[in-house]
Amino acid sequence: MSASNKGFYGERKQTTCAYCGVGCGLDIELHNGKAVKLQGAESHPANAGRTCVKGTHLLDTLGEQGRLLAPQINEQTVSWNQATEYVAERFAQTIAQYGADSVAFYVSGQLLTEDYYVANKLMKGYIGSANIDTNSRLCMSSAVAGYKRAFGEDVVPCDYRDLEQCDVIFLVGSNAAWTHPVLFQRLQLAKQNNPNLTIVVLDPRVTATSEMADLHLQLEPGSDAGFYNGLLAYIACQGLINNRFVSEHTDDLFAALEKAIAWTPEKVASFCQLPLEQVQQAFQLFTSTDKVVSFYSMGINQSNSGVDKCNAIINCHLATATLGKPGCGPFSITGQPNAMGGREVGGLSNQLTAHLDIDNAEHRSLVQNFWQSPVIADKAGASATHIIDKMLSGKIKAIWIMATNPVVSLPEGDKVIQALQQCDLVVVSDCVDKNDTLAYANVKFPATGWLEKNGTVTNSERCISRQRGMIEAPGQAKHDWQIICDVAKAMNFSGFDYQHPQQIFDEFCRLSGEKNQGQRLFDISAMQCHSIEQYDTLKPQQWPLKTNKIGQLQYHRPFSDGRFSTTNGKARFIAVTPVLPELTAPQAAPRTKAQQDTPSTAQISLLINSGRVRDQWHTMTRTARAHQLNRHTSSPQLSIHPTDAARLNVDDGQFIALTSRAERVVLSAQITSDVKPGQGFMPIHWNRQFASHANAASLYRTVVDPVSAQPQSKQVLAHASKVLVSAQLHIAMTTELAEQFDANRLSFSQRCPQQGFVQFSLYQEQQSDCATELIDSLQDQFKAQLKWLRLMSSADGQQRLIAMHGDQLAIYVDYQTLDNNAVTAPPNSQWLSELFAQNELLNQHKTALLTGQVGDKFVNGEQVCSCFNVYQKHISQAIEQGANTVQELGEKLQCGTGCGSCKPELSRMLASADTNLIAMEKCQ
């Protein structure tokens, strides 16, 4: 594979995607130092040319706008020397006065392996504390602990090829169609090539993934361990245990069976709230072949008993010997682009680097001697949520946060804010100039972003790939490893004189093989790059690696020889006692004046689940920059069952408030049978940068798994009540003006970046003049530079205003007082994009804006396909014209032919059209 060659526009280089743990290779074409074209790299083993919609639009996220461009201390721009000296001095003073455990680092799966490595080296080997944790604690630490308990080492035993070679696949707690779409595409193709491939989905709600399932088990949230304990009991009772494998290669089966044997299919059906026949069918499918994969993700890990759930799954694969061979195994899929790389370097606070153990004296000595470091951490440090607790108690006085946004992602965001506010020193390294966490930073370090960073990442199947820097970093941004090393050297530590990430990678490779002698499968010493040229041309490579009979280095499937990384070489069964999520009664929500005046306003309790939506990522700092990605789901929504909507007297699009703790979130209702009665689903992405009251994590109490310390971030009980809106204010303004606008003036608000402008929606709950006062202040704020036009309707209390900068549209305002809570959607974004883009706004367009008359060509319904900008109207018309399969829709409109994530929605539209046709025929 060539890392660089010629493309149509100029030089072509290969890098990796910035999003999920699939680790897709991307070919980037450059022209005059700018990235001008992106496509999936056909030569990369992870994706073979495929991309998802988020990856497809990565180039749209580049640019200086919204970037942190220079170091700052207390909001004042300073030089790099001043910033690094200041941080080094403050850290040194804190350590001298309070000890090494008074400081902490909180890092991220967005870092490259080289960044991760030097951060761990500085904290664990030079400062001498293990108070460094990663945001992977929130998504993957339970999977790590599960593998380590079972296999003796954190080794994922599966490859992506297994998804194409299996006969049965169980997708557990994973909406892969939206969260890992390229792997889902591979699975779809495998199903097409092998119609006998059976797909079983375990998920409490109907998803884009379950649409493809042969069997969907819509189980009780958090009951997965009961299902897999029952499966282990079924395997034993049916005489299907592989006795030879179990006796020769495992320990502790009887302890696991003692806990599992009582879990009959009937008990599982009751515990999981499933039909008995579905449970029996699923058990029979699992045991019908030795090529079965359990593919699991956040729905398993983000739990108060996530490690036990992981081990319950692994137990079944050990019992049937369905691992270590093609087409089978327990496959935990990672969420971030370098979550696996972070696991390799010891990014969690209870690890040492290179899969070495912090509680093992020999391992500590090995690492310290290799680093020649003055000290080595001798005990596990504080995990993510414990770091917050220790900041609140005053034990941690200084923290350095790198490439993550804990105010949004950690539970109890208000507590995180309080901890940051009272911490003596908060340092944040990031590539953006605003996020919820940066607001509390004393020191801000500008870091490089994707396509500027240069290093390696490891994907979910243990494939190490190069992420190549191709464009210049804006302003004074530096690579994270450089910033860390600069601070380390300013603290007078040796061992950080790296001039290039190749030197860091080479050192890490050597350390992985140091005194390894085959004890750990993680040994990448053969991947050492002795020169920058070798490093720059490094090809994607999976580990573990072994030398074959003729002396060639080649990939070796984990555990294919039946030997594991435990002391005696045997895998361990783990006895599991299933438990449901830890839930407490939600704090009663105070009733607003409007609700008090409306006695019929109900308040009900809902079990809330949370997760990702198709086109957004984490806290939206990257995806929201690509306007196409803001159209599929443009605002935070609560999926709620029709029976619950009726209890709340809520219609589609009206607002619901959720309260669990002291926090309150407000979302628009999406009424759907995809969730069961009594349950709801909300996205994790929205935060104060994009919505004033929509942070999912703020609802969660800090409940963690006792083994992995991973927070329970999937289930919470919340009070739900209808929000009575008295006025709404939709404002669209150019991106430049939007930076000057304070949207937090009414009860709650939302912000959505669009092509050429930013769209704000503001809502007032109680009757007041706040909205009209806001309009007046907006006019006053920009009266010197803009010319305003206004149209007011006295009949319905509606006002529309436009502000012109010369002949160009600058601001559009649509204000309406509401009767019966009849909220309306924001103005059509495609229509506004066209008008904001015009150099001279014609009088007819001014009239259309003031009267709200959207052109017919823009009334297309919701966007379905983000890759090719295809809307509901286009698809409905194609169906009416005879396209009656997803393939035919793709041939006609291209929808479904890009990332494929919209295929389930296309199938639903086709099914709905068939249902309507049948109904019409019956009526006739």
Secondary structure as GFF3:
##gff-version 3
##sequence-region A 1 924
A	DSSP	beta_strand	4	6	.	.	.	ID=ss1
A	DSSP	beta_strand	11	16	.	.	.	ID=ss2
A	DSSP	beta_strand	25	31	.	.	.	ID=ss3
A	DSSP	beta_strand	34	40	.	.	.	ID=ss4
A	DSSP	alpha_helix	53	56	.	.	.	ID=ss5
A	DSSP	three_ten_helix	58	61	.	.	.	ID=ss6
A	DSSP	beta_strand	72	73	.	.	.	ID=ss7
A	DSSP	beta_strand	76	77	.	.	.	ID=ss8
A	DSSP	alpha_helix	80	98	.	.	.	ID=ss9
A	DSSP	three_ten_helix	100	102	.	.	.	ID=ss10
A	DSSP	beta_strand	103	107	.	.	.	ID=ss11
A	DSSP	alpha_helix	113	120	.	.	.	ID=ss12
A	DSSP	pi_helix	121	127	.	.	.	ID=ss13
A	DSSP	beta_strand	132	134	.	.	.	ID=ss14
A	DSSP	three_ten_helix	135	138	.	.	.	ID=ss15
A	DSSP	alpha_helix	141	151	.	.	.	ID=ss16
A	DSSP	alpha_helix	161	165	.	.	.	ID=ss17
A	DSSP	beta_strand	168	172	.	.	.	ID=ss18
A	DSSP	alpha_helix	176	179	.	.	.	ID=ss19
A	DSSP	alpha_helix	181	193	.	.	.	ID=ss20
A	DSSP	beta_strand	198	202	.	.	.	ID=ss21
A	DSSP	three_ten_helix	210	212	.	.	.	ID=ss22
A	DSSP	beta_strand	215	217	.	.	.	ID=ss23
A	DSSP	alpha_helix	224	237	.	.	.	ID=ss24
A	DSSP	alpha_helix	243	249	.	.	.	ID=ss25
A	DSSP	beta_strand	250	251	.	.	.	ID=ss26
A	DSSP	alpha_helix	253	260	.	.	.	ID=ss27
A	DSSP	alpha_helix	265	272	.	.	.	ID=ss28
A	DSSP	alpha_helix	276	287	.	.	.	ID=ss29
A	DSSP	beta_strand	292	296	.	.	.	ID=ss30
A	DSSP	alpha_helix	298	301	.	.	.	ID=ss31
A	DSSP	alpha_helix	306	319	.	.	.	ID=ss32
A	DSSP	beta_strand	329	332	.	.	.	ID=ss33
A	DSSP	alpha_helix	339	344	.	.	.	ID=ss34
A	DSSP	alpha_helix	361	371	.	.	.	ID=ss35
A	DSSP	alpha_helix	384	392	.	.	.	ID=ss36
A	DSSP	beta_strand	398	402	.	.	.	ID=ss37
A	DSSP	alpha_helix	406	409	.	.	.	ID=ss38
A	DSSP	alpha_helix	413	422	.	.	.	ID=ss39
A	DSSP	beta_strand	425	430	.	.	.	ID=ss40
A	DSSP	three_ten_helix	438	440	.	.	.	ID=ss41
A	DSSP	beta_strand	443	446	.	.	.	ID=ss42
A	DSSP	beta_strand	455	458	.	.	.	ID=ss43
A	DSSP	beta_strand	463	467	.	.	.	ID=ss44
A	DSSP	alpha_helix	480	490	.	.	.	ID=ss45
A	DSSP	alpha_helix	501	513	.	.	.	ID=ss46
A	DSSP	three_ten_helix	525	527	.	.	.	ID=ss47
A	DSSP	alpha_helix	532	536	.	.	.	ID=ss48
A	DSSP	beta_strand	541	542	.	.	.	ID=ss49
A	DSSP	beta_strand	545	547	.	.	.	ID=ss50
A	DSSP	beta_strand	553	555	.	.	.	ID=ss51
A	DSSP	beta_strand	571	572	.	.	.	ID=ss52
A	DSSP	alpha_helix	593	596	.	.	.	ID=ss53
A	DSSP	beta_strand	603	611	.	.	.	ID=ss54
A	DSSP	three_ten_helix	623	625	.	.	.	ID=ss55
A	DSSP	three_ten_helix	627	630	.	.	.	ID=ss56
A	DSSP	beta_strand	637	640	.	.	.	ID=ss57
A	DSSP	alpha_helix	642	648	.	.	.	ID=ss58
A	DSSP	beta_strand	655	659	.	.	.	ID=ss59
A	DSSP	beta_strand	664	671	.	.	.	ID=ss60
A	DSSP	beta_strand	679	683	.	.	.	ID=ss61
A	DSSP	three_ten_helix	696	699	.	.	.	ID=ss62
A	DSSP	beta_strand	716	722	.	.	.	ID=ss63
A	DSSP	beta_strand	727	734	.	.	.	ID=ss64
A	DSSP	alpha_helix	735	738	.	.	.	ID=ss65
A	DSSP	beta_strand	748	754	.	.	.	ID=ss66
A	DSSP	beta_strand	757	764	.	.	.	ID=ss67
A	DSSP	alpha_helix	770	782	.	.	.	ID=ss68
A	DSSP	beta_strand	787	793	.	.	.	ID=ss69
A	DSSP	beta_strand	798	805	.	.	.	ID=ss70
A	DSSP	beta_strand	808	817	.	.	.	ID=ss71
A	DSSP	alpha_helix	829	837	.	.	.	ID=ss72
A	DSSP	alpha_helix	843	851	.	.	.	ID=ss73
A	DSSP	three_ten_helix	856	858	.	.	.	ID=ss74
A	DSSP	beta_strand	863	865	.	.	.	ID=ss75
A	DSSP	beta_strand	870	871	.	.	.	ID=ss76
A	DSSP	alpha_helix	872	880	.	.	.	ID=ss77
A	DSSP	alpha_helix	886	893	.	.	.	ID=ss78
A	DSSP	alpha_helix	903	923	.	.	.	ID=ss79
###
